[in-house]
Amino acid sequence: MSPSNVSFHLKELERAGLITQQRESRSIIYSADYEALGSLVRFLMEDCCGGHPEICAPAAAVAACCAPLAEGKCQ
């Protein structure tokens, strides 16, 4: 993936509120916003699965294993 393509996708993820960025010297550090990602997964599971939990089973497994443990850390 080209750097410009990565930048485009990171910008869109940030615009959607799913990641944050922090400049450190000449670098930009991107971090996941776990609360926003959890809200997105909950929305997808509750509203988009349309009463068919088997559709959302893979997303539920990911949500359970990737919940943040502490400040910025994931299981």
Secondary structure as a PSIPRED ss2 file (coil, helix, strand):
# PSIPRED VFORMAT (PSIPRED V4.0)

   1 M C   1.000  0.000  0.000
   2 S C   1.000  0.000  0.000
   3 P H   0.000  1.000  0.000
   4 S H   0.000  1.000  0.000
   5 N H   0.000  1.000  0.000
   6 V H   0.000  1.000  0.000
   7 S H   0.000  1.000  0.000
   8 F H   0.000  1.000  0.000
   9 H H   0.000  1.000  0.000
  10 L H   0.000  1.000  0.000
  11 K H   0.000  1.000  0.000
  12 E H   0.000  1.000  0.000
  13 L H   0.000  1.000  0.000
  14 E H   0.000  1.000  0.000
  15 R H   0.000  1.000  0.000
  16 A C   1.000  0.000  0.000
  17 G C   1.000  0.000  0.000
  18 L C   1.000  0.000  0.000
  19 I E   0.000  0.000  1.000
  20 T E   0.000  0.000  1.000
  21 Q E   0.000  0.000  1.000
  22 Q E   0.000  0.000  1.000
  23 R E   0.000  0.000  1.000
  24 E E   0.000  0.000  1.000
  25 S C   1.000  0.000  0.000
  26 R C   1.000  0.000  0.000
  27 S E   0.000  0.000  1.000
  28 I E   0.000  0.000  1.000
  29 I E   0.000  0.000  1.000
  30 Y E   0.000  0.000  1.000
  31 S E   0.000  0.000  1.000
  32 A E   0.000  0.000  1.000
  33 D C   1.000  0.000  0.000
  34 Y H   0.000  1.000  0.000
  35 E H   0.000  1.000  0.000
  36 A H   0.000  1.000  0.000
  37 L H   0.000  1.000  0.000
  38 G H   0.000  1.000  0.000
  39 S H   0.000  1.000  0.000
  40 L H   0.000  1.000  0.000
  41 V H   0.000  1.000  0.000
  42 R H   0.000  1.000  0.000
  43 F H   0.000  1.000  0.000
  44 L H   0.000  1.000  0.000
  45 M H   0.000  1.000  0.000
  46 E H   0.000  1.000  0.000
  47 D H   0.000  1.000  0.000
  48 C H   0.000  1.000  0.000
  49 C C   1.000  0.000  0.000
  50 G C   1.000  0.000  0.000
  51 G C   1.000  0.000  0.000
  52 H C   1.000  0.000  0.000
  53 P H   0.000  1.000  0.000
  54 E H   0.000  1.000  0.000
  55 I H   0.000  1.000  0.000
  56 C H   0.000  1.000  0.000
  57 A H   0.000  1.000  0.000
  58 P H   0.000  1.000  0.000
  59 A H   0.000  1.000  0.000
  60 A H   0.000  1.000  0.000
  61 A H   0.000  1.000  0.000
  62 V H   0.000  1.000  0.000
  63 A H   0.000  1.000  0.000
  64 A H   0.000  1.000  0.000
  65 C H   0.000  1.000  0.000
  66 C C   1.000  0.000  0.000
  67 A C   1.000  0.000  0.000
  68 P E   0.000  0.000  1.000
  69 L E   0.000  0.000  1.000
  70 A E   0.000  0.000  1.000
  71 E C   1.000  0.000  0.000
  72 G C   1.000  0.000  0.000
  73 K E   0.000  0.000  1.000
  74 C E   0.000  0.000  1.000
  75 Q C   1.000  0.000  0.000
